Amino acid sequence: MFEELLRTKLIIDLGIVRPTLTVLPPSREELQQDTATLVCLASGGFPSAWSLGWKVGGSSSSSGVSRSLEVLGRDGHYSWSSTLSLTADQWKKAGSVSCEASLNGQSPVTQTLDPDRCSE
């Protein structure tokens, strides 16, 4: 019972915290092998119910997507990641690739990469 009260208090104290997103582009070596894996790192969010999604060229993409389990930090905030696998050609022609963290009732958090601005 006491643990439940502490957990409830923690939720009330933290409220909703928007995660910080970092999107990592594919490496030059990977692109030379005709693959492109992008990683979206979400850190410092609360609760863990934030979902991560991808948009390629402005359209939602669920193919080639995987998500890690969330990790609870000592500060009570969560971190997690999502990967998007594309071909090198899809990456180069995408125009933009965005990672979006969303939670019901909240405006999304978005981080976008432009393939043309990423060095090869």
Protein Blocks (a to p, Z undefined) as FASTA:
>chain_A
ZZmmmmmmmmmmnmpaddddddddddfklmmnopacdddddehiacfkbccdddeehiac
fehpacddddddfkopacddddddddfklmmmnopacdddddehiacddddddfklpcZZ
